[in-house]
Amino acid sequence: MKEGLKLILSQQIVPSPSDYGTAFLPLEPPPKIPSTYLMQFANIHINLMETSSLLVALIPQKEVVGAALDFNYVPTGNLVPKIKLNALPLSMEDVWAMEKLHLWKDWVDIGAASKDFIPHAREVINTHHPEVLILLETKANNKCASDTFKRLGFDDHRTIQADGLKGGIWIMWKNPAVLIDFFTEPPHVVHALFKFSPSSEETLVTGIHAPSTTKEKNKLWNDLQDNAPPQDTPRLVIGDMNEITQQSEKVGGRPIANNQGRAYGEWVESDRLIDLNFNGPMFTWNNGQDGLNLIRERLDKALANAKWMESYPNTHVFHLPRTYSDHCPILVDSNPLKGRGNYPFRCKEAWL
């Protein structure tokens, strides 16, 4: 294969403004034996009717042990809603990891429209130099996409527009890649047919952000199975599949059911796709909890057909470090031995 091709998948998860929030509370410096330290929490009063008051972020310094306070909004039918609180201690390792945690001033300032998105995106792009960038769950409109792709150094783009603060998929690319065709299966799938160089064959890149419910996922996999592209075109599929097909892809929480991921597996088999596996950490997502409450899963995957493997036999997938999301970015490099080449890059939820 002549040129190299890279693609990264990245994602940013932000709680819904109506039902979830997180508070970081500074505590006293720990003693020499932290396990004997009695953690004390101050009373917290939050007016859920005021959007601007939902921010809750005081980030501890490195020397300070903190606590994460998760709260869930519980509608009661009364004027005063109830809040279910869950306080979790933060270890020193957790506190150190917060150095790059960015502060949202309110729940509206999220997704690809956030003022913090551009510098975060540039950091990953400048490190890995992708030729194609796919952003999932952008939570932003098409005007924002038109402003953003140029600022990130790309030459063109296509989108599925977000529905308010839900969904949205953007795909951006650099020259000499040429978009031959683009079609969508809103709100979860984009297909882009590229020629990555004048001498290369047409290549299909599919980006997926699967829904979370089993019923919706099964419908998506069945629809994709019914609309399979021809096998003689190199095809790469990358996305947040929201599926676990074997117990080794999950640690923590309930064991997976015997039939879990069956429709997904049938689609993969029908479309003759191959899981490209990965280098790096096993899991691409975690629920941000500690101890026995921690759940980790491999939800984000890259697949390809036999024609892709014939055209790009050196393809490798890398799970990149997770920084600004509960998902880690995924890099697909078609020729890692070549060094910096062309790279499709997929980003989930406005910042993986």
N, C-alpha and C positions, 0 to 999 in steps of 0.2 A: 504494500500500500504506500502510496506516494506521500500524501500530507497527513499530519496528525490532526485529530479532532477532539476537543474537550467540551464537556457539558457539566455544569454544576446544578444541583438541586438544593434550594435553601428555603427557609420558612420562618415566619415570625408568628408566634401565638400570643394573642392578647385577649384577656377575659372579656366576655360580653358585659356591656355597661350595666345591664339590668339585673344580673344575677351573680356576679362573682367579683371578688377583689382580693388584694393581698397587701398586708401591712408589714413593714419591716421596723421592728422596735429595738432601739439600742438598750443594752443592759449594762450592768456593772462589769468591770474586768473580771475574768474568772480567777479562782484561786489555783493553787498548784495541782489540786485534784478536782478537775471539773465535775466528775461524777457526783461529788458531794455538795455541789453548789445548788442552792435553792433558788430557782428562777422566780422572779416576781413581776407581775404584769400590772400596768396601770389601767384604770377604767378608761374605756374608749367610747366616745359618743360620735356616731356617724349619721348624718342626715342623708339618707338615700334618695330623698327627693331633690337634692341639689347635686347635679352632675359633677360640678367642679370640686365637691367635697369628697369624691370617691377616691381621689389619689391618696395614697397612704404611704409615702416612701421616705423613710429616714434610714439612710444606709450606714451601717456600723463601720467604724474604722477597723483596720486590721487587728488592732490589739483588743477589740471588744467582741465578746460573744453576743449574738443577737437572737431574736426569735421571729419566725415567720408566722403571721396570724392570718389564716384563711377564713373568709366569711362568705356564707351563702345566703342570698336573699330568699326569704320564704314568704310568699304572698299569703295574707290572712283574710282579705276581704275588708279589713278595717283600715283606718287612715294610718295607723302605725304598724309598719311591717315588722316581722321578727327577723333576727339575724342569727344563723347558726355559726358559732365560732369554733375554730380549731387552732390551737396554738402549738407550733412545732419549734423545737430548739434548733438553732443554727450552729453547726460546728465551726471551728476556726477555718477549716477547709472551705466551707460554704461562704464564709465571710470574705476570704481571699478571692474566691471566684466572682465576688460582686464588684470587683474593681471596674469591670466593663459594663456593669448594669446601667442602662440609661433610664433617666427619670422622665416619666410622662406627666405633664402638668394637668392633664385631664383625660377623660376616656375618649374624647373625640380625636385627640392627637395620636393616631395609631396607624399601622399599616404603611404602605408605600407613600402615603401622603404626609407622613410624619417628617418633621424637620430633621430628625435623627437618621432617617433611612439612607439618605445620600452618602454621608460619610461612612456608614456601616457597609453599604454596598461597595463603595470604592475600595474599602480595605480588602475585601475578598477578591474583587475583580483585579486589583493591582497585584495581588499575590499570585493568582492563577491564570490570568490573561485568557478568559474564555472568548470564543468567537460568537457563541450563542448563549443568551441568558434567558431562562424561563422563571418567572416569578408567579407563585401561586398564592391565593388568598391575599390579594393586594389591598382589598378594602378601599379602592380608589377608582375614580372615574377615568374616562379616556383622555380628558384634557391633562390630567396629572401624568398619565403615561407619555403623552406627547412631549411634555416638558422634561420628563425624567430621562428618557432613553438617550437624548443628546448629552445631557449632563454626565451620564455614565460612560460616554465615549462610544456609543453604538450608532449605526448608520440608518437603521430602520426598525420598525416594530409592528406587531399586530396584537389585538387584545380580545378578551372576553370581559366586558365591563362588569364591575362589582354591582351587587344589588344592595345599595346603601353601604353598610359596614360588614357585608357578608360576601364572600367569594371574590371573584376577579382573577383572571390569568393574563399575564403579559409575556410575550416572547420578543426578544430583541436580538439583533445580529449585526455583525460587522462585515464590511467588504473584505474579500471578494465574494463572500457567500451571496447567492441570489435566490430569492424566494420564488419558486415556480408556481406553487399553489398553497392555499391556506383555507382550511375549513374547520368548523368547530362542532362540538356536541355539548352545547351549554347546559349547565354551568360548569361541567366537570372535566371536559376534554378539549384539547387543541391538537390539530394535526398540521404540520408544516412540511412541505416538500421542498427541499433545498438542492441546489448545486453549490457545493462548497468551494469549487474552483472551476475554471472554464473546462478543464480536462476531466473532471470527476463525473461519475454517474449521479443521477438523481437519487436523493436519500430522504427517507421519511422519518421525521422526529415527532413523536407523540408525547405530550405532557398531560399527566392525569392528576387531578386532586379528587380522590374518591370520597363519596359521602360517608357518614359515620354509622348510619343504621344498616342493619343486615338487609332489610327489604330494598332499600335504595341501592346498596352496593350490588346485590344480585341482579337487579334490573340493569345497572350499568354494564356489568360483565356480559350479560345476555345480549344487550344491544351491541356491544363491541364485537361479540362473536358473530352476530348477524351481519355486520358491516366490515368484515375483515378485508384489508387491502391485499393486492396480489403479492405472492411470495417472492417474485423475481425482483422486487425493489428492496434494497437495504433498509432496514427499519430498526430504530431505537425507540424504546418506550421507557420513560422515566417519570416517577411521580411518587406521591404519597398514596399508596394503595390502601391504607387503612385495613390491611389484612394480615392475619397470622395464619400460616398454613401448617406449622409444626411447633411442638412445644419448645424446641430449642430456640425459637425466635422470640420467646417471652420468658421473663423472670419476674416473679412477684404476682400478686393478685390471684384470681381464680385460674385453674388449669383450662386450657382451651378445650372446646367441645370436639367430639369425634368428627362432626361434619363441618367444622368451622373452616371457612375459606374454600369450600368445595366449588362454588360457582366461579370463583376467581381461578382456581386450578383448572377447571374445565375450559375457561376462556384461554388461559395460557397454552394449554395443550392444543386446543382447536386452532389457534393462531400460530402454532409451532414456534413459540417464543422460548428463549433460554434465559434463565436467571444468570446474570453476569457475575454474581457473587460480589465480593468486596474485599478491600484492604482497610484495616483500621478497626475501630471499636465495633463490636457485634451489633449494638443496638443504636437505632437512629432517633429514638424518642424516649422520654421518661416523663413521669407525672409530677416531678419536682418534689416528691415527698421524701421522708427519711425513714431509715430502719425498715420495719416490717410493712410499712405503708408504701414503700418504693416499688413502682412498676416500670420495667424497661421492656421495650419491644422494637423489633425491626420492622417498621412500617413503610419506610421509603426504599424503593428498589429500582434497579435498572435492568431491563430485559432487552433482548435483541433476537432477530431471526437469523437463520443460517446464512442468508445472503449478506447481512451485516458482518457476520463473523468471517465470511470469505473476503469481504472488502476491507475490513478492519480487524485483522486477526490478532493484533497486539492490544486490543481494548482492555483497559483496567478501570475498575470502579474504586473510588476512595471515599470513605466516610470522613469528612473534615471535622475539626474540632467544633463543638457546639458553643456558641457565645451569646447570641441575641434571641434565642428561641428555645422551645422545648424539643425541637427537631434539629438534627445536625445537617449541614449542607452535604450534598453528594456531588462528587466530581467524576465525570466520565471522560477518560483520556484514551483516545483511540491509538495513540502512539507515544507512550510515556518515555520510550528510549530516545525519541527524537528531541526531547526537551520541549520548549515552548512551540506549540503549533496551534492548530485550530481546535477550539473547544466549545461544544454546546454546554450551556450552563443553566441548570434549572433551580429556581429558588422557590421554596414553598412558603406561603403566607407572608408575603412582603418582606420578610427576612427569615430565611430558614433558621 
